[in-house]
């Protein structure tokens, strides 16, 4: 299976091509950015496909991060993935950004919980906690930072995500010591491709997983009166 992976959910614009028959990522590119994904993504995807020596019709599926993350970034990546999949007549699948962050540590199978936390500003995080084998008793949610700290304090855990350093810094001396703290600003695009290769196909295309309403809301006073 040949998988095209796309990630624009957070502070990167990234793409990779995975060939599962050879068990390797054959081409990848990752640009650090918080703005400008719309202009950067398709030229970046074209370069990755060129390095892989493939055209879109050669891809068996497209996987894209669906959030939580930047509202604009999510829309850019998901629209591109859906467009490529439609043009190539191939399936597109979505992958949670929190799962993408946790995947390398879940795969390590060290039986420690994984606390995935993405900075949501204003002392809040997008949070999901994974147990052994990647099992998660709760759905991803918007939560106060203290909830992530409490999850990491009860047992030695891997803390991952853009808010990982904030969570680790808030732990007290009496709390459990983390087994790892990985504060990278975006998940590994290679892992997005690997996890995406094993996801079941969905009858509906990928959709954004925002977990909260946008900060910017239209003002009622600015609305034009109806006639």
N, C-alpha and C positions, 0 to 999 in steps of 0.2 A: 504493500500500500504506500502511495505517495501522498503526503499530507502537507498542505500549506498552512502554516500557523501565522496569525496576525495578532499583535497586541498594541493597542493605543490607549489602554484604560487609565494609565497613570503618567509617570514621568519618563516615558520612553515611547519611541516609535520603532517597532521591531517586527521582523518577519523571518521565517525559517522554512526550509523544506526538509522533511524527514522521509527517508526511504526505509520502511520497516523491513523490506526483504534483505537489505544489507545492514540493518540495525544501526543506521548512522544518520545524523543531520548532514546533508550534503551541501547546504548553503545557508548562510544566516547573516543578518545585519541588524544592528541595534544602535539607534541614535538616542542619546539622552536629550529629552525636551519636555517642557510642560505646556508649550503652546506651539501651534503650527503643524499639528498632525495632519490636517487636511491637505496641506500643500506637500508635505514630505512623504506621505504613505505610498501612493501609487508609484512614484519614481523608485522608492526603496523596494517595493515588491517586484517591480520590473527588473531591478538589478539582481535581486535574489534569484528570481526565476532564470535569468540569463546565466548566472553562475552555476545553477543546477543543470543547465542545458535542457530546460523543459519549457513547454508552452502550457497555458492553462488547461487545455484539453487532456494533458498528461496527468493532471492531479486527480486523485481519487476522492479527496474530500478537503474541505476548508474548515479550520477551527479558529475561533476568535474568542478573546476574553470578553465577557458580558457584564463585568462589574462585580462588586461596586468599584467606582472610580470617578474620573472626571466626566461630567455630563457631556461635554463636547467631544472629548476623546472617545468615549464609548460609542457615540453616534457615528463618528468617522470610521472606526474600525469595523463596526457591525454592518454599516452600509456597504463598505468595500467588500467584506466577506460575502454578504448576500448577493452583491452584484457579480462578483467573480463566479460564485457557485451557480448562479442563474445562467450566466453566459456560457459556462462550461458544462451545464447540465449535470452537475455533481452536487452532493449534499453538503450543507454547511451545518456545523454543530457549534454550540456555545459552551464555554467553560468559565466557571466562577473564578474571579481574580484571587479570592481567598484560597480556593483549592489549588490554584496554580502556585501560589506562594508556599503552601504546605507540602506539596507533592514530593520534593526531594527528601524531606525529613520523614514523611510517612513511608516512602520507599526504603529508607534506611532500616526500618523495622526494629528500632531500638526500644520500643514499648513505652517511650516517654510521650506524654501528651504534646500536641503542637498547638500553640496559641497564635492564630493568624490575626493581625490587627493592622488596619490601614487608617492613616490619619484622616479624620473627617472634620478636623478643626473644632474650635470652641470646646476643648477638653472632651471630645467624643471620638470614637473610632468605629469603623466597620469591623465587626468581630465575629469570628467563628473558632470554636475549639474542637480539635480532633483527637480522638483516643487512639489506642492501638489498632492498626489495620486501617486507619483513616475513617473510622466510624465517628460520626458527629451526632450527639443527642439533640442538638438544637440547630435551627436554621440560622443562616447568617443574618446579622441584625446591626442596626445603629445603636451603640451603647455608650454610656459614660466611660471615660478612660479607666476609672476605678474598677469597673467590671472586668476589664482585661487584666488589670493588676491582680485582682482577686483570683482569677483563673490561673494565673502564672504563679501565684504565691502558695497554692495548696500542695503542689508537688513539683519536683524538678521538671521543667518543660523547655521545649524549643520555642522561642519567641521569634516570629517572622513577620515581615511586612514593613511598610514605611513608617509605622508607629512603634516598631519593636524597641527602638532605643528609649523612647519615652516610657514604655511599659516597664522595661528593665530598670530604668533610673528611678522609678517610683516604688520599687520593691524595697522593703525595709531589711535590716540586717537579720531579722528573725524569720524572714520568708525563705522559701526554698530557693536555692541557687539555680539559675537557668542552665540547662545543658548546652544551649547555643542561643546566640542573639544575632539574627540576620536582618539588618535594617535596610536592605537594598531598596531603592526607590521604585522598582518594578520587578515583576517575577521573571524568571529565566525563560526565554522564548523557546529554548530546546525542550524544556519540560512541558510547556504548553503543547508543543507538537506531539510529544510522547503520550501525554494523557489524552489528547484529542484523538489519537489513532485508535484508542480503545473505547471511546464513548459510543453509546448506542445512537443510531440515527433517530432524529425527531421528525414527526410529521409537519411541524411548524418551524419556520426559520428562527435563528437566534434573535433574542430580544434583550434590551438593556435591563440590568438588575441594579436600579438606582439605590434602593433602600431608604431614600428620603426624598422629599420634594426639593426642587431647585431653590437656591437662595434668592434668585431674582424672580420677583412676581410682578405681574402687571398691576399698575395702580388704577383703582376704580375711577379716580378723579381724571385720569388721562383718557378714559374711554369716551368715544363720541356718542352722544345721545341718539337713540333710534328714533326714526320718524314714523 
